[in-house]
C-alpha cells in the first residue's frame, strides 16, 4: 500500500480506471476528498463509463470522424439515428498478446490509443473541476488482469496501461492494488488493529487481499509483511453478464 501519492501542488490525485466504470478524485491538503462528477441525462454522476463512441458526422458535405467518451458517449449513442461504433470493456484485453488494436471506419487504432482517449477526457474534465493541471496520479490495478494466465501477463498488461496513460498526457503514474487501496480506506476509520479480507468485485476481475490494518500500522508505516497475500481471477461482472445473455436471453443451453 502506498504511503504517498504523487502531488499536484494542491493535493494528490487518485484514478480508478475500471472495466465498466472509472472515477477520479483529489485528496486536498486539508484531508478533504473531492470526487469528480459528470453530467449525464440532466443529472450528475461520479461514475465515468469506461467506453468510447465513434461516429461519422457530415460537416460541410464532408464526413468527419468524431468521438466521445463516458456519459457523453452514451448520450450521443442513444440519440444517434444511425449508430456508430461503441467500444466497451477495453481493460479486459490489456493482458492479450495477440489483440493489438482494431479498425474503426477505415482507421487503425491500437488498444492503447483507444484507452488513452478515455483517460484524456477523464483527466481534462477533472482538471476543469479541480482547477489544476493533472500530470501525476495513483492508479488502481487488479491483482490479476482479466485474461492473465501465464507468467508475465500481468506485467504486460500494466505496461500497456502505463503507455495509455502516457499517451493521455500523464507524466507520472504509480500503481496500487485495488483491494489494498480499499483496505487503506477501511483502515483510516479504525481505532484498533485487525486482519481483514478485502474482496473487490469489478467488471472484469475479482480480487482478494488479506491485510493487517489499524492504528499501529499507520503509526509505524506499512511494510510488505502487512500484506499477507493477494489473489485474483479474471472472472467478474462482464463474464457473468455474458453468460446470462448467452444462456437465458439467447436461449442457448449452458455449457
N, C-alpha and C positions, 0 to 999 in steps of 0.2 A: 504494500500500500504506500502510495507516495505521501511524503510528509510536506512537500512543497509543490505548488503548481506554478507554471510559467506566469509571470506578471505582465500586465499591460500598462502599468503606471497608475491605474485606478482600481486594480483588483486582479483576480485570477479568473480565467475563462475555462469552463469545462463543457465538453461537447459529447453527446451520445449519438453516434450515427448507427441507427438500428436498421434491421432488415425491413421493418414496416414503418416505424416512426423514428424521428430524430428530435433532439431538443438541444438547446444551448443556454447556458446560464453564466452570470457574472457574480462571483463572490467578492464583494466590496471590502475595503479595509475596515469598515465598521461592523464586519461579520454578518452583514445583510446579504441575502442572495436574491438576485433578480433573474427571473426566468423569462426569456424572450417569448412574446406572444405574437400570433399571426392572424390576420383577418381571414375568415372562412365563412361563406354564405351568410353574411350580415352579422356575424358574431366574431369572437376571438378564441383561438385555441393555442395551447402551448405545445401541441404535438405537430411537428412538421413532417408530413408524409414523405417518406424516402422514395419519391418517384419522379420521373421525368416524362413530360408530354411534349412531343414534337409534332408540328403540323405545318403543312404548306398553306401560305396565305398569299392571295393575289394582291399586289400593290402596284398601281400604275400599269396594269397589264402584264406584270412580271410576277412569276411565282417565287416567293421567298420562304425559306425555312425559318420558322420561329419556334422557340421552346420556352416552357415554363416548368417550374418545379413546385413540390409541396402542395399546400392547399390551393394555390393559384393554378397549378397544373390540373387539379381535379376540376375546378370550376370551368376552365377552358375546355376540358374534355367533355364535361356534361353539356355544355352549351353548343358544342360544335355540331353542325348538321352532317358534315362529312368527317368522320373520325380520323384522326391522325394515328400516331404510334405512341402508345402508353407503355412505359418501361418501369417495371417494379422489381423489388427483391434483389437488387444488384449485389448487395452484400453477400448473398448466398453463393456467388460464383467466384469470390476472391481467391479461394484455395485451388481453383481449377487450373491445371497445367495446359489444357487444350483450348479453353474458351478465352480468346484474346480480345474479342470485340464483336461488333455486328454492323450491318449496313442498314442505314435508315434513309429512305428517299435518295438512293444512289450515293450517299456519303458514308464513308467508313469511319467508325468511332471505336476507339479502344474502350475496354471496361473502365479504365482509369479516367478517360475523358468524360464518360457518362456520369460517374460518381462525382468527379470534380465539379461538374455543372451544378449538382445538387448542393455540394458543400460550399461552393462560391456564393450561391444565392443565400444560403443559410447564414454565412458569415456577413454578407453585406446587409441583410435585413437586421441582424443583431447589432452591427456597428451603428446603424441608424438609430436604433432604440437605446443603446447604451451610451452613445455619444463618444465613442472611442474607436481607434483602429485596432482590429484584432489580427495579430500576426502569430501569436503563440497560444497553445491550448493543450489541455489534458483531454485525452480521448479514451472512452471506454472501449474495450475489446473483449470478445468472448474468450473463455479459456481455450476452447477448440472451435475454430471456424467451421461453419457448415460445409460439409463435404471433405473435411480434412481427415484423411485415412492413413497416410504414410508419414514417416518422419520427415520433417521439413515443410510439410504442407501449411502449418500454422505460421511459420516464419515467412513463407512465400506469400501468404495472404496478407500478413501485416506489412510486408514490403510493398505490395501493390496498393494497400490502403494509404501508406505513407506517401507514395508517389501521387495518388489522387489529391491528398491534402496539399502537397507542394504545387500541383497544377492549379489548385483553387486559391493560391495566394498565401498559404500559411507557411511561415518561415521556420517555425519550431513547433514540433509536436512531441508529446510524451504520452505513452500508452499506460493504461491501468486496467487490470482485470475487472470486468463488470461486476461480478459478485463481491469482489473485495471492496470496490468502491461503495457498494450498498452496505457492507459491514462497517465501513468508516462512518457513514451517516448514522447507523444504529448506535455505534459506539459513542458518538457525541452526546447521546441522551442518557448514558448510563452513569450511575454513581457507585457501581461495583463491577468486578471483573467477571467475565463469562467466557465459555467456549461455545460458539454458536455455529449453526449450519445455515448458510445462506443459499437460497435457491433463486435463480434468475431464469425465468421462462420468457423467452423472446419470440420473435417471428421466425428466426432461422436456427437458433441454438438454445439449448437448455444447459445451464452451468451451475455447478455447486462448489462451495468452498467451506472448509472447516477452519475457523479462525478464532484465535484468542483476542478478545477485545476488553476494553474497560479503562478506568482512570489510571491504573498502573502502567498500562501500555502507552497511554497518551503522555504521561509524565516523562517516561524514560526514552520514548521514541520507539517506533516499530522496528523489529528485527525480522530477518527471514523466517526464523523459527516460530514466529507467531502465526504464520500461515501453515497450518498442519497439512493441508492438502487441497488440491484443485482437481476437478474433473468436469468434463463437459461432453455433450453429444450434439451432433448436427441434426437434431430432430426437435421440432418445435411447432409453432403456430402454422407456418406455411405448409408443412408436411401434413399436419392434421387436417387443415382446410382442404388440401388437395385430395386426401383420402375420402373426406366427406363428399366432395363434389363427384369424385370418380365412382364411389360405391353407392351413394344414395341418390343424388340428383341425376347422375348419369345412368343410374340403374344398371351398374356393372357389378358383377359378383365380386366380393372381396377376394383378394389373392391369398 
